[in-house]
Amino acid sequence: MPSVRSVRARGAAERAGVAVRAAAFWAAVALPFSAIALLALGWDLSLVAVVLAVNAAALYLGHGYRDRSDR
C-alpha cells in the first residue's frame, strides 16, 4: 500500500505536468503571432529564429494538453 506522502507527491507532480503542458500549449498558440510582429517591425532575423525555435519546443511539450485533461 503506497504511503499518503507518495500519493500526494504523485498528485502534485501530475498537476505540475498538466500546468506545464497547458502553458506550453498556449505559448505555442501565441508565439507565431509574436514572430509575425517581429518580422513586420523589422527586428533581426536571429531573434525571429529564436522565437520560432521556442515555438517548436512549446509545440512538442504542449501537444497532448487536451488529450490528457479529460481524466
N, C-alpha and C positions, 0 to 999 in steps of 0.2 A: 504494500500500500504506500503510495507516494505521500511525502510529508506535505503539510499545509504550505510551508515555505516554498517548496519546489513547485507546487501548483500555482501559487501566487506569482512566482518568478516567471513561470512559463506563460501565464496570462499577461503579465506586464510586457514580456518580450514580444508576444503576439500583437498586442495593442501598439507597441512601438513600431513593429514591422508594418502594420496597417497604416500608421501615420506617415511613415517614410514613403510607402508606396503611394499614398494619396498626394503627398507633397510633390513627389516626382511626376506623377500623372499630370497634375495641374501645371507644373513647371513646363512639362513637355507641350502642353497646350499653349502656354503664353510665350515661350521663348521664340518661336518663329516670328511673331509679331515684333518682338524686340529686334530680331535680325533685320527685318524689313525696314524698321525705323532707322536703324544704324546705317543701313545702305542708303536710304533716302536722305539722311543728313550728311552723308559723305564721310563717315568715320572710316578709319583704317580697316582694310580687309582682314588683317590678322585678328582684330577684335571680333569681327563678324564670324570668323572661323572658330574662335574660342566659344562664342555663343552657340554656334551650331554643334560643336563637339559636346558642350554641356547638354544641349538638347538631345543629342543621341544617347548620352548616358541616362538622362531622365526618361527617355522612351524605354530604354532597357529596364530600368528599375521600376517604372510605373505601369508597365504593360499589363499586368494582371490585377490592377486595382479593383475593377468592378467584378471580376470573376470570383474573387475570394471574399468580398464584403457581404455576400448574401447568406453566410452561415449563421 
